[in-house]
Amino acid sequence: MKILVMGPPGAGKGSQSQKLIEDYDLTHISTGEMFRKSYERGEKLGIEAMAYIHEGNLVSDEITNEIVRNRLLKKDAERCFLLDGYPRTETQAEALDEMLSEMNSKLTAVINIVVDKDIILERMVGRRVCRNCGHTYHTKFKPPHKEGICDKCGGELYQRKDDQIDSVRNRLNIYESKTKPIIDYYKGRGVLININGMQSFDAVYRDIKKALRDLT
Ligand SMILES: [Zn+2]
């Protein structure tokens, strides 16, 4: 099984991926981690990649594709993997298909967790964090007993800058404009599976498993 999971910020992509990796014994291929490791080993590609990251830019398609290609050629990526943080552009998606096809392989499925924008906004904008112990609450779904005060330690609850409405909106817009071409690309290739992300974690996971089972 060779899969990748897509979904907007706040859709639970990370935890769903983690569970899939454990249950299906998938090799976790994360570009972020590969960039760091390659950099630590002092490799040219890693050093170049980190230069992009330090400047707050996306690593170029060329470098990213090269690092992914090297990784996919390793033995533990032969049978099954979950790709994380890649592809980020349509060019990368095309390059991935080419690499896999050279290896006589292909993607099994692209899982797209779909959540309405309004619901993500509600989930994220209502989030509150304790300044003292870091415990998280939600004004609507998981309110503290006393407004603005942490149940655990009595600390003050606050809203992180990342969770403020303009910041969330901005991140969602960036996500949409960047991923739309990739989603369209995979739709055209017939490997896209849309999963309703507006349910509990367990229900989303159940739907993903069912979709994967239906493939085989
Ligand atoms: Zn607290």
Residues whose N, C-alpha, C, O or C-beta is under 5 A from the ligand:
A	BS01	ZN	C130 N132 C133 G134 H135 C150 K152 C153 G154 G155
